[in-house]
Amino acid sequence: MEHLQEIFDILPNGLLLLNPSEDRDNWKCTQVNKAAIEILGIEKTTGLPLDKLLPAEVVEKILDAHSVAVDFFLNDQNRWVLASVTKTETRLTIALTDITGVKESAFAERRLMRLYKSLTQSLADNEIILFDKDFNILLSEGVPRFIRLNMEGDLMGKNLKSLFETNPFTFLGEHVTKVFGGERADLEHEIDGRFFKASVYSDSRDDDKSENVVGVLLLKDVSELNKKQRELEIRVQQLDRSNRELQQFAYVASHDLQEPLRKIMSFGERLNRKYDELLSGEGKEYITRMNNAAKRMETLINDLLSFSRATQTDRKFEPTNLNHIIADVLADMDTVERTKAQIKLPDTLPVIESIPSQMRQLFQNLLNNALKFAHDSRPPKVKLSCRIVAGVDLPKKYALLPDNEYCIIKIKDNGIGFEQTNSERIFTIFQRLHGRTEYSGSGVGLAICKKIVDNHQGAIFAKGRQEKGAIFTVVLPLKQ
């Protein structure tokens, strides 16, 4: 018996011998070798019933068959085991094999296949090649494309570095050799008039990400994309040039109109002073109407000049404390005291990167607008609120950058309001919702606000209810 045990102990695989118990409901271990003790992690196995040696689901499969092979995982031992079982009426023989390495390799291959499938699905227009640390190609796209050129058959098993010695993509060889050092390369290269974009990086097949063992090469023909990009850049340059010419025209035209307008107003005043007694009532009315029209023209020209200046984006952005901006604006507004308006400000406003003069113009226009359209039956009340929001949390309609931070400033009033159907129209230049006899102005103020906010890569919206007031929402980035 001792001689038989010595033979058992030198076997590389675990071995369990079990005999049926007296009541035949279970099997008890009668003999075990050292390899089985090590694999199971049980010091005393002799005499133990089968259900104390192996997991319940494994025991169930063993009892249901005369011959079976079952693999299972031992949590305490952190290993996979294959149990090969032979059963007779009087003897149950179980051979145990540690298959942890085989299982981990299979899991790694499955993870590799999932990575490959994910890449091929999301990057269908790319050449995709996965390779190991020896630069042997593990997987590749099935249809010959860029790197293969005129090569026949599959690339599986070929050495990636050697391919670069025989085709025009030699520029990739240097980056592929560095990939397992942790370097990632994203580059673009021209070959025979066509442009290719390449990404070379390494990924891990280990769950703990401890070792990068899979290299990934992506190659894409971006010639058409580059062509469209260049066309777009040219169109943007043309549009910018056209905008600059329009801005210059508006400024020059407005500036040149002021001189003849001043003469009209000056001669009108002289006519009034010198020929007042000679003019009939109708003549005096004509002069008055002429002077009023000239004043409206002057206002319009000044507003056009302001709008033209607001379109200029070549000024420097600098840190701007909005608390100081609002305080300066309110200090210059005589309408606050005249209308006895209640202005409620937030405890603090942020410092943002902006063009300070345009920020002053923006809030001056918005606050003047709130007081200008006050309701006759109640004293004006204006409330400002502010909060900081990440771009990713903003509604999609804002069309702003998700990686930036923004301040949202709301200006709420209790004035006459407007129909919500006009919420976009009011930001269009020269658009008025009321006649000149009701409210003065040229319809340029809110258009200037929209232009300033656009200059700062922000957004502005209006919400109103007839006779119930309005809310203007300004969204500005903290940094440009």
Secondary structure, DSSP 8 states (H G I E B T S, - for coil): -HHHHHHHHH-SSEEEEEEE-TTSSSEEEEEE-HHHHHHHT-S--TT-BHHHHS-HHHHHHHHT-SEEEEEEEETTTTEEEEEEEEE-SS-EEEEEEE-HHHHHHHHHHHHHHHHHHHHHHHTTTSEEEEE-TT-BEEEE-SS--TTTTT--S--TTSBHHHHTTSSGGGGGHHHHHTGGGT--EEEEEEETTEEEEEEEEEEE-STT---EEEEEEEEEE-HHHHHHHHHHHHHHHHHHHHHHHHHHHHHHHHHHHHHHHHHHHHHHHHHHHHSTTTS-HHHHHHHHHHHHHHHHHHHHHHHHHHHHHHT---S--EEEEHHHHHHHHHHH-HHHHHHT-EEE--S---EEEE-HHHHHHHHHHHHHHHHHT--TTS--EEEEEEEEEEGGGS-GGG---TTSEEEEEEEEE-S----GGGTTGGGSTT--SS-TTTS---S-HHHHHHHHHHHTT-EEEEEEETTTEEEEEEEEES--
